Amino acid sequence: MIRRSPIARVFLVAVAVAGLAGVAVVARQAPPATSAMTDAATKLLGTLDAEQKKAAVFAFDDEHRAKWYFTPQQTNRESTRKGLRMDKLNDAQKAAALALVKTGLSASGFEQATTIVGLESLLAELEPKGANTRNPNWYFVSVFGEPSGTGKWGWRFEGHHLSVNFTLDKGTIVASTPLLFASNPANVLTGAKKGLRPLPETEDLAKQLIATLSDDQKSVARQKVQFPEIKEGQPNAAAGDPVGLAMAKLDEKQAALLRKLIEAYANRLTPEAAAQEMQRVKDAGADNVKFAYCVEPDKKGAPYTYRVQGPTFVVEFLNVQGDAAGNPANHIHSGWRRLPMDFGLVGK
């Protein structure tokens, strides 16, 4: 049985409240994502007192904007992550923070994000009492600049295994990356949540694609070593040159699977933001997209990684770590990055 602290229960209630509010909004004419973001951020900031604003609000050009992290950021069980932590908010403020998150994510993306947050309660039960705090309220909201339809501003919601970032300029989404979703366990194997898979499409579609590859195609797509961990803390994904099998070398069925895999990552975003990202993929030439993977079938759990990379983006996936219960290769990290830079920044 999963026991939740009173604070955790309040957080989950806030998620439900935000979800019901979202249903009401959908029932009416939904505003453009950028207007909804501006309104939600303004409403959230309007609920904060001076001390809370000091933690939540940063200048647009503050270096913290590009310092994103999905790993635990703490020392001696004290958080070192910047931003305003959810347990520093009352119920109404939590609902306002989650309403902001909903403006950036699709319904399925929001469900996945809140599931990831909820897994912290499970990790708290499964893991030995070590250095890392597992708490569904240890998620942080930050706003960069002043929310408006005329200037530059941005926002972030992040914590362990989750980082959602948006940059806006003159009422337009300039960047919706980095976008990082992770899951430990990838597949809950025991207990009340047995069978829960927060991010199934990241595995199922990739495995389906790999299964269709011919030996000649595999000789190009399969890599000798695992891809490295996703680069956090910086706006440059440092992905290097794309490797693997080009989409142009896939048959119709294979190409459709690869497109579905790419869309699975983009569709974590609102339809408006996802369409923007997919249009960038199309404009840069879908045939230029490459798929590569590495699997180690002789190791326990058959750890594997894959990468999908085109001129404007890179999808990164790793399932090489054991989960909190000790099951090998049952711990996913998956991310969508803009190339050459996240956060609407330019450079290499």
C-alpha positions in Angstrom: 0.0 0.0 0.0 1.3 3.5 -0.9 1.1 5.9 2.0 1.1 9.6 1.1 1.9 12.5 3.5 -0.7 15.1 4.1 1.3 17.5 1.9 1.3 14.9 -0.9 -2.4 14.4 -0.6 -3.0 18.1 -0.9 -0.8 18.2 -4.0 -2.8 15.4 -5.6 -6.1 17.1 -4.8 -4.7 20.2 -6.5 -3.9 18.1 -9.6 -7.5 17.0 -9.6 -8.8 20.5 -9.2 -6.7 21.8 -12.0 -7.9 18.9 -14.2 -11.5 19.8 -13.6 -10.8 23.4 -14.3 -9.2 22.2 -17.6 -12.4 20.4 -18.6 -14.4 23.6 -18.1 -12.0 25.5 -20.2 -12.2 22.9 -23.0 -16.0 23.1 -22.9 -15.6 26.8 -23.9 -13.6 28.1 -26.8 -10.0 27.4 -25.7 -7.7 30.5 -26.0 -4.4 30.3 -28.0 -1.7 28.6 -25.9 0.3 31.8 -25.6 -2.6 33.8 -24.3 -3.5 31.0 -21.9 0.1 30.9 -20.6 0.3 34.6 -20.1 -3.1 34.7 -18.3 -2.1 31.6 -16.1 1.3 33.0 -15.2 -0.2 36.4 -14.3 -2.8 34.8 -12.2 -0.3 32.6 -10.4 2.0 35.6 -9.7 -1.0 37.6 -8.4 -1.5 35.0 -5.7 2.1 35.1 -4.3 3.3 37.2 -1.5 6.6 39.1 -1.6 8.7 36.2 -0.2 7.2 33.7 -2.6 7.8 36.1 -5.6 11.4 36.4 -4.5 11.8 32.6 -5.0 9.6 32.3 -8.1 10.5 35.4 -10.3 13.7 36.0 -12.2 14.9 38.4 -14.8 14.4 37.1 -18.3 18.2 37.0 -18.9 19.0 35.4 -15.5 21.4 32.5 -16.0 19.0 30.3 -14.1 16.7 30.2 -17.1 19.1 28.0 -19.0 20.2 26.0 -15.9 17.6 23.2 -16.1 17.9 19.9 -14.2 15.9 16.6 -14.0 18.1 14.9 -11.4 17.8 15.5 -7.7 19.4 18.8 -6.8 20.1 18.8 -3.1 22.7 18.7 -0.4 22.2 17.0 3.0 18.5 16.5 2.2 18.1 20.3 1.5 17.1 21.3 -2.0 19.5 23.4 -4.0 17.1 23.8 -7.0 16.0 27.3 -7.7 12.4 28.3 -8.0 9.3 28.3 -5.8 8.7 24.8 -4.3 5.1 23.4 -4.3 5.0 22.8 -0.6 5.5 26.6 -0.1 2.1 27.1 -1.7 -1.4 26.9 -0.4 -4.0 24.8 -2.2 -5.3 27.7 -4.4 -1.7 28.6 -5.4 -0.9 25.0 -6.2 -3.9 24.8 -8.4 -2.8 28.0 -10.1 0.7 26.6 -10.7 -0.7 23.4 -12.2 -3.0 25.5 -14.4 0.1 27.1 -15.8 1.6 23.7 -16.5 -1.6 22.6 -18.3 -1.2 25.5 -20.8 2.0 24.0 -22.1 1.1 20.3 -22.1 -1.5 18.2 -23.9 -4.1 16.3 -21.8 -2.0 13.2 -22.2 1.2 15.1 -21.5 -0.2 16.6 -18.3 -1.4 13.1 -17.2 2.1 11.7 -17.8 3.7 14.7 -16.0 1.5 14.3 -12.9 2.1 10.5 -12.9 5.8 11.2 -12.8 5.3 13.5 -9.9 3.2 10.9 -8.1 5.9 8.3 -8.5 7.9 10.1 -5.9 5.6 8.6 -3.3 6.4 5.1 -4.6 10.1 5.9 -4.7 9.9 7.0 -1.1 8.7 3.6 -0.1 10.9 1.5 -2.3 14.3 3.2 -1.8 16.4 2.9 1.4 16.6 6.1 3.4 19.4 7.7 1.5 20.6 11.1 0.6 17.8 11.9 -1.9 14.4 13.2 -0.8 11.5 11.7 -2.7 8.5 14.0 -2.3 5.8 14.9 -4.8 5.8 18.4 -3.4 9.5 18.9 -4.3 8.6 20.4 -7.7 9.4 24.0 -8.5 7.9 26.8 -10.6 9.9 29.7 -12.0 8.9 32.7 -14.1 11.4 34.6 -16.1 10.6 38.2 -17.0 7.1 39.7 -16.9 4.3 37.7 -18.6 2.9 39.7 -21.5 1.9 39.5 -25.1 4.4 42.1 -26.1 7.8 41.2 -24.6 10.1 38.3 -23.8 9.3 36.0 -20.9 9.4 32.3 -20.0 8.5 29.8 -17.3 9.6 26.4 -16.0 8.1 23.6 -13.9 10.6 21.0 -12.8 11.8 18.6 -10.2 13.0 15.0 -10.2 12.4 13.3 -13.5 10.5 16.3 -15.0 11.4 19.6 -16.7 9.0 21.7 -18.7 10.3 24.9 -20.2 8.7 27.6 -22.4 10.1 30.8 -23.9 7.8 33.4 -25.4 8.3 36.6 -27.4 5.6 39.0 -28.5 2.9 36.5 -27.9 4.6 33.6 -29.8 6.2 30.5 -28.4 9.9 30.8 -29.3 10.9 27.5 -27.7 9.2 24.6 -25.8 12.4 22.9 -24.9 14.1 21.3 -23.1 11.2 18.9 -22.4 12.2 16.0 -20.2 10.1 13.2 -18.9 11.5 10.3 -17.0 10.1 7.3 -15.1 11.4 5.1 -12.2 10.2 2.4 -12.5 9.5 2.4 -16.2 7.1 -0.5 -15.5 5.8 -1.0 -12.0 6.2 -4.7 -11.4 4.7 -5.2 -7.9 2.3 -3.6 -5.5 -0.9 -1.5 -5.9 0.4 0.2 -9.0 1.5 -3.0 -10.7 1.4 -2.6 -14.5 1.7 1.2 -14.5 3.9 2.4 -17.4 4.0 6.2 -17.4 5.8 6.5 -20.7 4.9 3.3 -22.8 5.0 4.9 -26.2 8.7 5.8 -25.9 9.5 2.1 -25.6 6.8 0.4 -27.6 7.1 2.4 -30.8 10.9 2.2 -30.8 10.9 -1.6 -30.3 8.3 -2.0 -33.0 10.5 0.0 -35.4 13.6 -2.0 -34.5 11.7 -5.3 -35.0 10.9 -4.3 -38.6 14.5 -3.5 -39.6 16.4 -5.8 -42.0 19.9 -7.0 -41.2 21.3 -4.4 -43.5 19.3 -1.6 -41.9 20.3 -2.8 -38.4 24.0 -2.7 -39.4 23.6 1.0 -40.0 21.2 1.8 -37.1 22.7 -0.2 -34.3 25.5 1.4 -32.4 28.4 -0.3 -30.6 28.1 1.7 -27.4 25.2 3.2 -25.5 24.3 6.8 -26.0 25.4 9.1 -23.1 23.1 10.6 -20.5 21.0 13.6 -21.5 23.0 16.8 -20.9 21.2 18.9 -18.3 22.2 22.2 -16.9 22.9 23.8 -20.3 21.0 25.0 -23.3 23.1 23.0 -25.8 22.2 19.3 -26.1 25.7 18.5 -27.3 24.3 15.8 -29.5 27.0 15.9 -32.1 26.4 14.8 -35.7 23.4 12.6 -36.3 24.2 8.9 -36.7 22.2 5.8 -37.8 19.7 5.0 -40.4 18.1 7.9 -42.4 14.3 8.0 -42.7 14.8 8.1 -46.5 16.2 4.5 -46.2 13.0 3.2 -44.5 10.1 1.7 -46.2 6.6 3.2 -45.9 5.7 1.2 -42.8 9.0 1.9 -41.0 8.8 5.6 -41.8 5.3 5.7 -40.4 6.5 4.1 -37.1 9.4 6.6 -36.9 7.1 9.5 -37.5 4.8 8.2 -34.7 7.8 7.9 -32.4 8.7 11.5 -33.0 5.1 12.6 -32.6 4.9 10.8 -29.3 7.5 13.2 -27.9 6.1 16.3 -29.6 2.6 15.4 -28.5 3.5 15.8 -24.8 3.0 19.5 -25.7 -0.2 21.3 -26.5 -1.5 20.7 -30.1 -0.4 24.2 -31.0 3.2 23.8 -29.6 3.4 20.2 -31.0 2.4 21.4 -34.5 5.1 24.1 -34.3 7.7 21.5 -33.5 6.6 19.1 -36.1 6.5 21.8 -38.7 10.2 22.6 -37.9 10.9 18.9 -38.5 9.1 18.9 -41.8 10.7 22.2 -43.0 14.2 20.9 -42.3 13.5 17.8 -44.3 12.1 14.6 -42.7 14.3 12.5 -44.9 17.3 14.0 -43.0 16.1 12.5 -39.7 18.2 9.6 -38.5 17.4 6.8 -36.1 20.0 4.9 -34.1 20.0 2.5 -31.1 22.1 0.4 -29.0 20.9 -2.7 -27.1 23.0 -5.1 -24.9 20.9 -8.3 -24.9 23.5 -10.2 -22.8 23.2 -7.9 -19.8 20.4 -8.3 -17.3 17.3 -6.4 -18.4 18.8 -5.9 -21.9 19.6 -2.2 -21.3 19.2 0.0 -24.4 19.3 3.6 -25.7 18.2 5.2 -28.9 18.3 8.6 -30.5 16.3 10.3 -33.2 18.0 13.3 -34.7 17.3 15.8 -37.4 18.6 19.3 -38.3 16.3 21.0 -35.8 15.8 18.5 -32.9 17.1 15.5 -31.1 15.1 12.9 -29.2 17.1 11.1 -26.5 16.1 8.0 -24.7 17.9 5.8 -22.2 16.8 2.7 -20.3 20.0 1.5 -18.7 19.5 2.0 -15.0 17.9 -0.3 -12.5 14.7 0.8 -10.8 14.2 1.6 -7.1 13.3 -2.0 -6.4 16.6 -3.3 -8.0 15.1 -4.5 -11.3 17.7 -3.9 -14.1 17.0 -1.6 -17.0 13.7 -0.4 -15.8 14.3 3.3 -15.4 13.6 5.7 -18.4 15.1 9.1 -19.2 13.5 10.6 -22.4 13.9 14.1 -23.7 13.1 16.5 -26.6 15.7 19.1 -27.4 15.9 21.9 -29.9 19.0 22.2 -32.1 21.3 24.0 -32.1 20.0 25.5 -28.7 17.1 25.3 -26.3 15.3 28.3 -24.8 15.2 30.2 -28.1 18.9 30.9 -27.8 21.2 31.0 -30.8 24.7 29.6 -31.1 26.3 26.2 -31.2 
